[in-house]
Amino acid sequence: MGPIPNHIAFIMDGNRRYAKKQGMEEGAGHKAGFLALMKILCYCYELGVKYLTVYAFSIENFKRKPEEVQCLMDLMLEKIGELLKEESVVNQYGIRLYFIGNLKLLSEPVRVAAEKAMAATAKNTKTVLLICVAYTSYDEIVHAVQESCKDKRNEIEALYASKVSNGVTEGVEEGENINGTIEHDVQGSCESSLSKSQALNTTIACNGVIRVEKKKGVILHAVQGSCEDKWDEVMSRTSNGVTEGVADSKKKQWMHPTIKLVDIEKNMYMGVAPDPDILIRTSGENRLSNFLLWQTTNCPLYSPSALWPEIGLWHLIWAVLNFQQSHYYFEKKRKQL
């Protein structure tokens, strides 16, 4: 009826309710859920689905009872070991593993095991399984913004370094004046920077690396900064009849790095995979629960009433058929973005 989805994401909901429903001991529902995951993994491989993402452990889950959290960590450690066994589904089908999320929040044994599993399967290419642990979308977005800011800062500093590495300023000490060029590396407030600028008869930008050229009292060049609103003030203080009239042209040289959408997306935890085509949440719930909020703008949500350990081939086939029926509509929506 249409193309096979490239990426299916799952919110594995209902493990505890399943255990209670079956009269099982605490933790048994999660073990049953792992078996259901292996089953779904096989079905998706046979269908030709390239990417699978599962929501295994939210950052919010750390708020549960300590003994339950520890039980889940122990289970995770055990199951990661099982995934790496030679006879496992992962090795049979050539599946690459990614553990997605703030892995620093995991216990050290689990984090080390996750890193080992990713390294051991790095050369597998047939199918990709992304396991979200210690994950929320809020945390992912904040992380992406922070990393994008670091990347942009490094980019600017590299640009600055290339500009001063010209055989004249290379090796110049901070604050030294060589051939009319004053080199300064300033970390501080606008107020302190401005007071220094008065003393030097030059311009210093706060929170950045600055190169300022001064000749006969005229400010010739300034690189990087975040205090544009102080520019006119500094220019008026350094104005001596020669500098007047150059303020407008100098403003244009003041660099304003911008962070674009592509910068954010490449720093997402989920940047290693395309956006999901289908999101399936078991147990009949329709909430996203802080999962893949960025990536599921145009992704249909399928909510079978079955609890996660009860999910079967028919539930998966039904979700794929519904996706195929609405595929062209969602493709049109994506192209409009």
For each residue, the residues with C-beta under 8 A, 3 or more apart:
1: 321 324 325
2: 323 324 325 327 328
3: 324 327
4: 47 48 49 320
5: 8 49 277 278 320 323
6: 49 50 51 274 277
7: 49 50 51 52 53 273 274 275 276 277 278
8: 5 44 49 51 52 53 276 277 278 279 280 316 319
9: 52 53 54 55 276 278 279 280 291 292 296 299
10: 40 52 53 54 55 279 280 281 282
11: 55 279 280 281 282 285 288 289 291
12: 15 33 36 37 54 55 56 282 308
13: 281 282 283 285 307 308
14: 17 18 29 282 283 306 307 308 309 310
15: 12 18 19 29 30 32 33 307 308 309
16: 19 20 26 29 30
17: 14 20 21 29 283 307
18: 14 15 21 22 24 29 32 33 307 308 309 310
19: 15 16 22 24 25 26 27 28 29 30 32
20: 16 17 23 24 29
21: 17 18 307
22: 18 19 28 29
23: 20
24: 18 19 20 28 29 32
25: 19 28
26: 16 19 68 71
27: 19 30 31 71 72 75
28: 19 22 24 25 31 32
29: 14 15 16 17 18 19 20 22 24 32 33 309
30: 15 16 19 27 33 34 71 72 75
31: 27 28 34 35 75
32: 15 18 19 24 28 29 35 36 309
33: 12 15 18 29 30 36 37 308 309
34: 30 31 37 38 75 79
35: 31 32 38 39 309
36: 12 32 33 39 40 308 309 310 311
37: 12 33 34 40 41 54
38: 34 35 41 42 89
39: 35 36 42 43 311 312
40: 10 36 37 43 44 52 311 316
41: 37 38 44 45 52 89 93 95 127 129
42: 38 39 45 46 89 93
43: 39 40 46 47 313 316
44: 8 40 41 47 49 52 127 316
45: 41 42 48 49 93 95 126 127
46: 42 43
47: 4 43 44 316 320
48: 4 45
49: 4 5 6 7 8 44 45 52 127
50: 6 7 127 128
51: 6 7 8 127 128 130 273 274 276
52: 7 8 9 10 40 41 44 49 127 128 129 130
53: 7 8 9 10 100 129 130 131 132 270 273 276 292
54: 9 10 12 37 129 130 131 132
55: 9 10 11 12 58 132 135 289 291
56: 12 76 131 132 133
57: 61 72 76 101 132 133 134 135
58: 55 61 134 135 136 289 290 291
59: 62 101 102 105 134 135 136 139
60: 63 136 290
61: 57 58 64 69 72
62: 59 69 105 134
63: 60
64: 61 68 69
65: 68 69
66: 69 70
67: 70 71
68: 26 64 65 71 72
69: 61 62 64 65 66 72 73
70: 66 67 73 74
71: 26 27 30 67 68 74 75
72: 27 30 57 61 68 69 75 76
73: 69 70 76 77 106 107 109 110
74: 70 71 77 78
75: 27 30 31 34 71 72 78 79
76: 56 57 72 73 79 80 110 133
77: 73 74 80 81 109 110 113
78: 74 75 81 82
79: 34 75 76 82 83
80: 76 77 83 84 110 113 114 117
81: 77 78 84 85 113
82: 78 79 85 88
83: 79 80 88 89 90 97 117
84: 80 81 88 90 91 116 117 120 121
85: 81 82 88 91
86: 91
87: 91 92
88: 82 83 84 85 91 92
89: 38 41 42 83 92 93 95
90: 83 84 93 95 97 121 124 129
91: 84 85 86 87 88 94 95
92: 87 88 89
93: 41 42 45 89 90 126 127
94: 91 124 125 126 127
95: 41 45 89 90 91 121 124 126 127 128 129
96: 121 122 123 124 125 127 128 129
97: 83 90 117 118 120 121 129 131
98: 118 128 129 130 131 272 273
99: 103 114 115 117 118 131 133
100: 53 130 131 132 133 135 269 270 272
101: 57 59 105 132 133 134 135 139 140 269
102: 59 105 134 135 139 143
103: 99 106 111 114 115 133 134
104: 111 134
105: 59 62 101 102 134
106: 73 103 110 111 114 133 134
107: 73 110 111
108: 111 112
109: 73 77 112 113
110: 73 76 77 80 106 107 113 114 133
111: 103 104 106 107 108 114 115
112: 108 109 115 116
113: 77 80 81 109 110 116 117
114: 80 99 103 106 110 111 117 118 133
115: 99 103 111 112 118 119
116: 84 112 113 119 120
117: 80 83 84 97 99 113 114 120 121
118: 97 98 99 114 115 121 122
119: 115 116 122
120: 84 97 116 117
121: 84 90 95 96 97 117 118 124
122: 96 118 119
123: 96
124: 90 94 95 96 121 127
125: 94 96
126: 45 93 94 95
127: 41 44 45 49 50 51 52 93 94 95 96 124
128: 50 51 52 95 96 98 272 273
129: 41 52 53 54 90 95 96 97 98
130: 51 52 53 54 98 100 270 272 273
131: 53 54 56 97 98 99 100
132: 53 54 55 56 57 100 101 135 269 291
133: 56 57 76 99 100 101 103 106 110 114
134: 57 58 59 62 101 102 103 104 105 106
135: 55 57 58 59 100 101 102 132 139 140 269 291
136: 58 59 60 139 140 290 291
137: 140 141 288 290 291 292 293 294
138: 141 142 290 293
139: 59 101 102 135 136 142 143
140: 101 135 136 137 143 144 268 269 270 294
141: 137 138 144 145 264 268 293 294
142: 138 139 145 146
143: 102 139 140 146 147 267 268 269
144: 140 141 147 148 264 265 267 268 269
145: 141 142 148 149 259 264 267
146: 142 143 149 150
147: 143 144 150 151 267
148: 144 145 151 152 259 263 264 267
149: 145 146 152 153 259
150: 146 147 153 154
151: 147 148 154 155 263 267
152: 148 149 155 156 257 259 263
153: 149 150 156 157 257
154: 150 151 157 158
155: 151 152 158 159 257
156: 152 153 159 160 208 209 224 255 257
157: 153 154 160 161 209
158: 154 155 161 162
159: 155 156 162 163 223
160: 156 157 163 164 209 211 223 224
161: 157 158 164 165
162: 158 159 165
163: 159 160 166 211 223
164: 160 161 169 170 172 183 211
165: 161 162 169 170
166: 163 169 170
167: 170
168: 178 179 181
169: 164 165 166 172 178 181 183 211
170: 164 165 166 167
171:
172: 164 169 176 178 181 183
173: 176 183
174: 183 184 185
175: 182 183 184
176: 172 173 182 183
177: 180 181 182
178: 168 169 172 181 183
179: 168
180: 177 213 214 215
181: 168 169 172 177 178 211 212 213 214
182: 175 176 177 200 202 212 213 214
183: 164 169 172 173 174 175 176 178 211
184: 174 175 196 204 210 211 212
185: 174 209 210
186: 193 196 204 205 206 208 209 210
187: 207
188: 192 193 206 207
189: 192 193 206
190: 193 194 206 227 230
191: 194 195
192: 188 189 195 196 206
193: 186 188 189 190 196 197 204 205 206 227
194: 190 191 197 198 204 230 233 234
195: 191 192 198 199
196: 184 186 192 193 199 200 204
197: 193 194 200 201 202 203 204 234 237 238
198: 194 195 201 237 238
199: 195 196
200: 182 196 197 204 212 214
201: 197 198 214 217 238
202: 182 197 212 214 219 238
203: 197 210 212 219 222 231 234 235 238
204: 184 186 193 194 196 197 200 210 212
205: 186 193 208 210 222 224 225 226 227 254
206: 186 188 189 190 192 193 225 226 227
207: 187 188 225 226
208: 156 186 205 224 225 226
209: 156 157 160 185 186 223 224
210: 184 185 186 203 204 205 222 223 224 225
211: 160 163 164 169 181 183 184 221 222 223
212: 181 182 184 200 202 203 204 219 220 221 222
213: 180 181 182 219 220 221
214: 180 181 182 200 201 202 217 218 219 220
215: 180 218 220
216: 242
217: 201 214 238 240 242 243
218: 214 215 242 243 246
219: 202 203 212 213 214 222 235 238 243 246 250
220: 212 213 214 215
221: 211 212 213 250 253
222: 203 205 210 211 212 219 225 250 253 254
223: 159 160 163 209 210 211 253 255
224: 156 160 205 208 209 210 255 257
225: 205 206 207 208 210 222 228 254 255
226: 205 206 207 208
227: 190 193 205 206 230 231
228: 225 231 251 254 256
229:
230: 190 194 227 233 234
231: 203 227 228 234 235 247 250 251 254
232: 235 236 247
233: 194 230 236 237
234: 194 197 203 230 231 237 238
235: 203 219 231 232 238 239 243 247 250
236: 232 233 239
237: 197 198 233 234
238: 197 198 201 202 203 217 219 234 235 243
239: 235 236 243 244
240: 217 243
241: 244
242: 216 217 218
243: 217 218 219 235 238 239 240 246 247
244: 239 241 247
245: 248
246: 218 219 243 249 250
247: 231 232 235 243 244 250 251
248: 245 251 252
249: 246 252 253
250: 219 221 222 231 235 246 247 253 254
251: 228 231 247 248 254
252: 248 249
253: 221 222 223 249 250
254: 205 222 225 228 231 250 251
255: 156 223 224 225
256: 228
257: 152 153 155 156 224
258:
259: 145 148 149 152 263 264
260: 263 264
261: 264 265
262: 265 266
263: 148 151 152 259 260 266 267
264: 141 144 145 148 259 260 261 267 268
265: 144 261 262 268 271
266: 262 263 271
267: 143 144 145 147 148 151 263 264 271
268: 140 141 143 144 264 265 271 294 295
269: 100 101 132 135 140 143 144
270: 53 100 130 140 273 292 294 295
271: 265 266 267 268
272: 98 100 128 130
273: 7 51 53 98 128 130 270
274: 6 7 51
275: 7 295 296 297 298 299
276: 7 8 9 51 53 279 292 295 296 299
277: 5 6 7 8 299 323
278: 5 7 8 9 299 300 302 319 320 323
279: 8 9 10 11 276 288 292 296 299 300 301 302
280: 8 9 10 11 301 302 303 304 315 316 319
281: 10 11 13 285 286 287 288 301 302 303
282: 10 11 12 13 14 285 303 304 306 307 308 310 311 315
283: 13 14 17 303 305 306 307 308
284: 303 304 305
285: 11 13 281 282 303
286: 281 301 303
287: 281
288: 11 137 279 281 291 292 293 296 301
289: 11 55 58
290: 58 60 136 137 138 293
291: 9 11 55 58 132 135 136 137 288
292: 9 53 137 270 276 279 288 295 296 299
293: 137 138 141 288 290 296
294: 137 140 141 268 270 297
295: 268 270 275 276 292 299
296: 9 275 276 279 288 292 293 299 301
297: 275 294 337
298: 275 330 333 334 337
299: 9 275 276 277 278 279 292 295 296 330
300: 278 279 322 323 326 330
301: 279 280 281 286 288 296
302: 278 279 280 281 318 319 322
303: 280 281 282 283 284 285 286
304: 280 282 284 311 315 318 319
305: 283 284
306: 14 282 283 310 311 312 315
307: 13 14 15 17 18 21 282 283 310 311
308: 12 13 14 15 18 33 36 282 283 311
309: 14 15 18 29 32 33 35 36
310: 14 18 36 282 306 307
311: 36 39 40 282 304 306 307 308 315 316
312: 39 306 315 316
313: 43 316 317
314: 317 318
315: 280 282 304 306 311 312 318 319
316: 8 40 43 44 47 280 311 312 313 319 320
317: 313 314 320 321
318: 302 304 314 315 321 322
319: 8 278 280 302 304 315 316 322 323
320: 4 5 47 278 316 317 323 324
321: 1 317 318 324 325
322: 300 302 318 319 325 326
323: 2 5 277 278 300 319 320 326 327
324: 1 2 3 320 321 327
325: 1 2 321 322
326: 300 322 323 329 330
327: 2 3 323 324 330 331
328: 2 331 332
329: 326 332 333
330: 298 299 300 326 327 333 334
331: 327 328 334 335
332: 328 329 335 336
333: 298 329 330 336 337
334: 298 330 331 337
335: 331 332
336: 332 333
337: 297 298 333 334
